[in-house]
Amino acid sequence: MDNSATLNTEKTLTISNDLLKLSKMLPQMLGHTPVNFIEGLYYILNQIDDGDVYAYEESTEGQFMGLIDEVDGSLKGLPLYYHVQLLRQFVNRYFDEILHQKSKENRKLTREISDSLMDETRYVYKTLSHLTKSKDNRRNLLSPFEVIYIYVDCMIDDRPQANEQEMSNFESIIKRNTEYQKSVVLSYLDKYEAKYGDYLKKEGFKNEKG
């Protein structure tokens, strides 16, 4: 492993640690506990998307937003290959260290939601590729963090662009069967890597060799 690969691996662990610190503050930020994984991830990503929030640094909100800024900056400089590894780390650690909960799997639900996430991944990729007309269309590939954020955002929209079955599946893992969330996310990452993994590895190591 060369120096750049070592730095990116260490950076991934640092972001994972920061995400866990943010996760421990989520009950106070959201006003309830426990905060399930997808709810917590969406809230964190929504704060990143919204930008800076002014607050006293010593307050919980100030500390939270300070970490949000750090995570935002670190993610932007991290090759996409490591985003996949980071999300794997985060979901595993969230269930182990935050929820202290064993995950369960419903194969049908896991397959259908992870397929929906892959559909969203491909749709955005194709749309951006068409709009940008880039010679390297693979640069239009979204991070799995972004895909999950877009997926949840669409589902909670006042007029969701989802069919009845997709809405039912989403409500199931958010409201009734939150213990399935880990298997859904890991299944999606498996499919994401199966589809794009070779490119991500090449791109990651190409960036590292600089």
ABEGO torsion letter per residue (X at the ends): XBAAAAAAAAAAAAAAAAAAAAAAAAAAAAGBOBBBAAAAAAAAAAAAAAEBBBBBAABAAAAAAAAAAAAAAAAAABBAAAAAAAAAAAAAAAAAAAAGBBBBBBAAAAAAAAAAAAAAAAAAAAAAAAAAGBABAAAABBBAAAAAAAAAAAAABABBBBBAAAAAAAAAAAAABAAAAAAAAAAAAAAAAAAAAAAAAAAAAAAAAX
